[in-house]
């Protein structure tokens, strides 16, 4: 699976993708009763925004992503934090049965998926995981706010107009954060036999124009990323359309959809 999030996009991702409030990690620990004896899989781990803080609370984390460059950057981040209890695996949701067989039946405490489920076959994934999750364990689908260009603010609408003009296409994908997708995920978890719970954490953030530019770069596949010689013009135009709408305040809602097995 080549999603195009490689090369320098991995560095943008690491620098500009926001992490998760500590309350979100606390909620995951409490929901699954995670302890220092547990193994967690972070599927679609990116550069470790969820995997690294979870690793502080469990025995080990297996971080899985289809992009080698994401894993390389995440592994460097773990080393910088002095964390040695993470394993890095090139793979995707279709590799979960093989990984589960390696860990063992009913041995896995949890699988976390941080705003990456829209790339996966969620129905098949949820069913496959029931074979490997320990009692009280489960799946956590974590959405880290609405994409920057789809929010209900003047600066977000200005950003969306600029991006649609630059890319020559309408931007409609919510990356699984909208209510319709969340409902589909809940229904699929229920159909696969999970008990459902939902938690939310709300906070306010204020972005700089440079953070918005970096956030855009982190979300573009490498073949859509403005070239080095185009970037000054891209950023200058974006600063121009954003400036009348400062400050760039963002209301972030982190929603965690929990599916637990008996």
C-alpha positions, -999 to +999 in steps of 0.1 A: +000+000+000+016+032-011-002+063+003+026+087-007+035+097+028+072+092+024+104+112+020+102+147+035+064+143+041+074+121+071+094+150+085+065+174+081+043+148+097+065+145+127+069+182+131+034+195+125+009+167+133-004+174+167-001+148+195-028+138+219-037+153+253-026+132+282-063+128+291-067+107+259-039+084+269-054+081+304-087+072+289-072+044+268-054+030+298-086+031+319-108+017+291-087-014+286-072-017+320-037-014+305-008-024+327+030-028+325+023-065+314+004-056+283+012-054+246-005-028+224-005-025+186-007+010+171-019+005+136-012+032+111+012+047+136+027+075+115+056+090+133+044+078+167+019+104+180+000+077+198+026+049+200+052+068+220+030+080+249+012+047+251+046+029+253+052+048+286+022+029+301+026-007+289+052-035+284+056-030+247+040-014+217+041-028+181+039+002+158+027-007+123+027+016+092+029+009+055+055+037+049+091+029+059+100+066+061+073+071+088+087+043+108+123+055+105+113+089+118+092+074+146+120+052+156+143+082+158+118+100+180+115+070+203+153+069+206+154+106+215+129+099+243+150+070+255+122+045+248+133+010+240+100-009+243+086-003+208+089-025+178+085-012+142+067-032+115+061-023+079+025-034+073-012-025+073-045-038+084-043-068+061-012-080+081-030-081+114-038-119+112-001-127+108+009-103+136-018-117+159-006-152+153+029-142+163+017-125+195-008-154+203-045-159+207-061-137+234-028-121+243-032-086+228-044-059+251-055-033+226-052-020+190-051+018+186-058+035+153-052+073+153-071+089+124-060+063+099-090+039+098-103+056+066-074+039+048-084+004+060-110-023+056-125-017+090-152-044+090-127-072+082-102-057+106-126-056+136-137-092+130-101-104+127-090-087+159-115-106+181-093-137+179-063-120+194-076-095+220-074-105+257-106-103+278-113-067+285-091-056+257-103-040+225-100-015+197-097+023+200-104+045+170-091+079+178-099+110+157-078+140+164-100+168+153-114+179+119-089+185+091-076+221+091-094+229+058-128+216+068-135+235+100-163+261+105-141+292+108-133+320+084-096+311+083-104+274+075-127+284+047-099+307+033-074+278+036-098+254+018-103+279-011-066+283-015-059+246-015-088+238-039-074+264-063-038+251-059-048+214-063-075+219-088-100+197-069-127+200-043-117+189-008-144+168+008-128+139+027-131+142+064-105+114+071-131+095+091-140+123+115-176+130+104-206+116+121-215+093+092-181+075+093-182+074+130-216+057+129-203+032+104-174+023+126-197+019+157-221-003+137-192-025+125-178-029+160-212-038+173-217-063+145-184-079+153-194-084+190-177-055+207-192-035+236-191+002+226-182+034+245-173+069+233-151+094+251-143+130+240-116+155+250-120+191+239-094+218+239-086+251+222-054+257+202-041+288+184-020+282+153+005+303+135+004+306+097+036+286+095+020+258+115-010+258+090+014+256+061+033+227+077+000+210+086-010+211+049+024+197+038+021+169+063-013+159+048-002+158+011+012+127-006+047+134-018+036+136-055+012+165-046+036+184-024+047+218-038+082+215-051+110+234-034+109+262-058+071+265-056+069+266-018+077+303-013+049+312-037+025+287-021+032+300+014+031+336+004-003+332-012-016+313+018-003+339+042-022+365+021-055+348+022-052+339+059-041+372+073-075+389+074-088+361+095-062+359+123-060+348+151-062+312+138-080+296+167-089+260+165-115+241+186-102+205+187-124+176+197-106+143+202-131+115+199-122+080+210-145+052+199-138+022+222-148-014+213-142-039+241-143-077+240-157-097+269 
